[in-house]
Amino acid sequence: MEVANRLHSVEEYYFSKKLKEVNALKAAGQPIINLGIGSPDLKPSSYVVTALTDALLDANAHKYQSYQGLPELRQAISGFYKDKYNVQINPDSDVLPLMGSKEGIMHISLAFLNKGDGVLIPNPGYPTYASVTKLVQANPIAYNLEESNNWLPNLTEIEKQDLSKVKIMWISYPHMPTGAKATKTDLEQLVLFAKKHDILLVNDNPYSFILNNNPLSLLNIKGAKEVCLELNSLSKTFNMSGWRIGMVIGSQAHIQSILKVKSNMDSGMFYGIQKGAIAALNSPKSWYDNLNEVYKTRRELVWQLATKLNCTYSKEASGLFVWAKTPNKQKAEAFIDKLLHDKSLFITPGTVFGTQGEGYIRFSLCATTEEIEEAIARI
């Protein structure tokens, strides 16, 4: 049976392929230290786990759930956005819980893109934006981000292109993979750009609270809801990546369009996971403070490791990673492959995130201090 033509437009996800190699080396006895993957190794809080386990005894726990999630979950998301971002959202119409924000990328694309539509995609950026665009037979249009511009879009350069067929623009601030932060002024300019060109601007925002003292939401910008959506996730902030809980926030009209897709793709999120999500979203300030103390210690060690490798990096970046420039403009994949085979140390090459990632590597903070110290010792 011949596969669909759309499959020829995408490749297997890099980490899916590379981890097969890493796991094969582990199986052969190599003591691999993995600083490549952004999957939190820390646990969720005890009250989140208790909320999940207690929910298992509820009479409704094992039934199909609403496509829109529990009303209490939408209310918790609304309260979270009001408390953390000073953004007012209507829990009945402006929010849709997701099984991880990654599925939201597909749902948004299916809801708004026709064959041949243009999609502005950051380079470097999350690879799923481009792969999903290709799967729905739209056209990915890369816009280059430069270190000299703090990894922000150069809107003047973008406007030199024909934007008449562009329907969606993906952004991600705090930025993945570089950790660059956008200011409110930067976001205001992006909203004006979206309005001027009738583009749906989507901010993928899962890293707001990791080593960042100024969490921002795109929806905090005046008039943003008319032309913007925001994806968010519990994966990083609450150590719940395997639970698959995310959300998309926007206008009622946009959310209803996405719901048309989602309601035909799944049969609701498991009740207990929703109850755990509610508990997480109501976490006290101490949760965020304690989490960031752990990541601060790890980041300082990763800075030491990057320095030992003669890499350079910004100490102003936030998020779950350290983005570093290789010494003497060495090719990223050759650099990390040598470390993998000579030092049993896996780091992500920047080229995973686009051509603008050449000459850069990305360290994950999802490893223990002992593992990072061992990596330093090996170098």
ChimeraX attribute file (.defattr): number of C-alpha atoms within 10 A of each C-alpha:
attribute: neighborCount
match mode: 1-to-1
recipient: residues
	/A:1	3
	/A:2	4
	/A:3	7
	/A:4	9
	/A:5	10
	/A:6	12
	/A:7	12
	/A:8	10
	/A:9	13
	/A:10	15
	/A:11	9
	/A:12	9
	/A:13	12
	/A:14	12
	/A:15	14
	/A:16	9
	/A:17	11
	/A:18	13
	/A:19	15
	/A:20	11
	/A:21	12
	/A:22	21
	/A:23	13
	/A:24	12
	/A:25	16
	/A:26	14
	/A:27	11
	/A:28	9
	/A:29	9
	/A:30	16
	/A:31	12
	/A:32	19
	/A:33	19
	/A:34	23
	/A:35	22
	/A:36	22
	/A:37	19
	/A:38	18
	/A:39	17
	/A:40	20
	/A:41	13
	/A:42	15
	/A:43	11
	/A:44	18
	/A:45	16
	/A:46	11
	/A:47	13
	/A:48	23
	/A:49	19
	/A:50	14
	/A:51	19
	/A:52	21
	/A:53	15
	/A:54	14
	/A:55	19
	/A:56	15
	/A:57	11
	/A:58	11
	/A:59	8
	/A:60	12
	/A:61	16
	/A:62	13
	/A:63	11
	/A:64	12
	/A:65	16
	/A:66	14
	/A:67	19
	/A:68	20
	/A:69	18
	/A:70	18
	/A:71	12
	/A:72	13
	/A:73	22
	/A:74	24
	/A:75	17
	/A:76	19
	/A:77	26
	/A:78	21
	/A:79	20
	/A:80	20
	/A:81	19
	/A:82	14
	/A:83	12
	/A:84	14
	/A:85	17
	/A:86	14
	/A:87	17
	/A:88	15
	/A:89	23
	/A:90	16
	/A:91	18
	/A:92	13
	/A:93	17
	/A:94	21
	/A:95	28
	/A:96	26
	/A:97	26
	/A:98	24
	/A:99	18
	/A:100	22
	/A:101	24
	/A:102	19
	/A:103	18
	/A:104	23
	/A:105	19
	/A:106	20
	/A:107	20
	/A:108	23
	/A:109	23
	/A:110	21
	/A:111	17
	/A:112	14
	/A:113	19
	/A:114	14
	/A:115	12
	/A:116	15
	/A:117	18
	/A:118	23
	/A:119	27
	/A:120	23
	/A:121	24
	/A:122	28
	/A:123	22
	/A:124	25
	/A:125	28
	/A:126	20
	/A:127	16
	/A:128	17
	/A:129	21
	/A:130	23
	/A:131	20
	/A:132	21
	/A:133	28
	/A:134	20
	/A:135	20
	/A:136	17
	/A:137	20
	/A:138	21
	/A:139	21
	/A:140	22
	/A:141	19
	/A:142	18
	/A:143	21
	/A:144	19
	/A:145	18
	/A:146	15
	/A:147	11
	/A:148	7
	/A:149	10
	/A:150	15
	/A:151	22
	/A:152	21
	/A:153	18
	/A:154	13
	/A:155	12
	/A:156	9
	/A:157	10
	/A:158	15
	/A:159	11
	/A:160	8
	/A:161	9
	/A:162	9
	/A:163	16
	/A:164	11
	/A:165	14
	/A:166	21
	/A:167	21
	/A:168	25
	/A:169	23
	/A:170	20
	/A:171	25
	/A:172	24
	/A:173	27
	/A:174	27
	/A:175	27
	/A:176	26
	/A:177	25
	/A:178	29
	/A:179	26
	/A:180	22
	/A:181	24
	/A:182	18
	/A:183	13
	/A:184	14
	/A:185	10
	/A:186	13
	/A:187	21
	/A:188	17
	/A:189	13
	/A:190	21
	/A:191	24
	/A:192	14
	/A:193	16
	/A:194	21
	/A:195	17
	/A:196	9
	/A:197	14
	/A:198	16
	/A:199	22
	/A:200	24
	/A:201	25
	/A:202	23
	/A:203	24
	/A:204	26
	/A:205	22
	/A:206	24
	/A:207	24
	/A:208	24
	/A:209	23
	/A:210	23
	/A:211	24
	/A:212	17
	/A:213	9
	/A:214	11
	/A:215	18
	/A:216	23
	/A:217	22
	/A:218	29
	/A:219	25
	/A:220	18
	/A:221	18
	/A:222	10
	/A:223	13
	/A:224	22
	/A:225	22
	/A:226	18
	/A:227	20
	/A:228	25
	/A:229	24
	/A:230	24
	/A:231	26
	/A:232	25
	/A:233	25
	/A:234	22
	/A:235	22
	/A:236	20
	/A:237	23
	/A:238	22
	/A:239	18
	/A:240	25
	/A:241	19
	/A:242	11
	/A:243	16
	/A:244	18
	/A:245	23
	/A:246	23
	/A:247	21
	/A:248	25
	/A:249	27
	/A:250	24
	/A:251	18
	/A:252	18
	/A:253	12
	/A:254	23
	/A:255	19
	/A:256	17
	/A:257	15
	/A:258	21
	/A:259	19
	/A:260	14
	/A:261	16
	/A:262	23
	/A:263	13
	/A:264	9
	/A:265	11
	/A:266	10
	/A:267	14
	/A:268	19
	/A:269	20
	/A:270	18
	/A:271	22
	/A:272	22
	/A:273	23
	/A:274	23
	/A:275	23
	/A:276	25
	/A:277	26
	/A:278	22
	/A:279	20
	/A:280	25
	/A:281	19
	/A:282	14
	/A:283	16
	/A:284	9
	/A:285	8
	/A:286	9
	/A:287	14
	/A:288	15
	/A:289	13
	/A:290	11
	/A:291	17
	/A:292	20
	/A:293	13
	/A:294	15
	/A:295	21
	/A:296	16
	/A:297	13
	/A:298	22
	/A:299	25
	/A:300	15
	/A:301	19
	/A:302	23
	/A:303	20
	/A:304	16
	/A:305	21
	/A:306	23
	/A:307	15
	/A:308	12
	/A:309	14
	/A:310	13
	/A:311	19
	/A:312	15
	/A:313	17
	/A:314	15
	/A:315	12
	/A:316	10
	/A:317	19
	/A:318	25
	/A:319	27
	/A:320	29
	/A:321	25
	/A:322	23
	/A:323	29
	/A:324	22
	/A:325	21
	/A:326	23
	/A:327	16
	/A:328	9
	/A:329	11
	/A:330	13
	/A:331	18
	/A:332	23
	/A:333	19
	/A:334	12
	/A:335	18
	/A:336	22
	/A:337	17
	/A:338	13
	/A:339	17
	/A:340	19
	/A:341	14
	/A:342	11
	/A:343	17
	/A:344	20
	/A:345	24
	/A:346	24
	/A:347	22
	/A:348	25
	/A:349	25
	/A:350	28
	/A:351	20
	/A:352	22
	/A:353	21
	/A:354	18
	/A:355	14
	/A:356	19
	/A:357	24
	/A:358	20
	/A:359	21
	/A:360	25
	/A:361	28
	/A:362	27
	/A:363	27
	/A:364	24
	/A:365	29
	/A:366	22
	/A:367	21
	/A:368	16
	/A:369	18
	/A:370	11
	/A:371	16
	/A:372	23
	/A:373	15
	/A:374	14
	/A:375	21
	/A:376	17
	/A:377	10
	/A:378	13
	/A:379	13
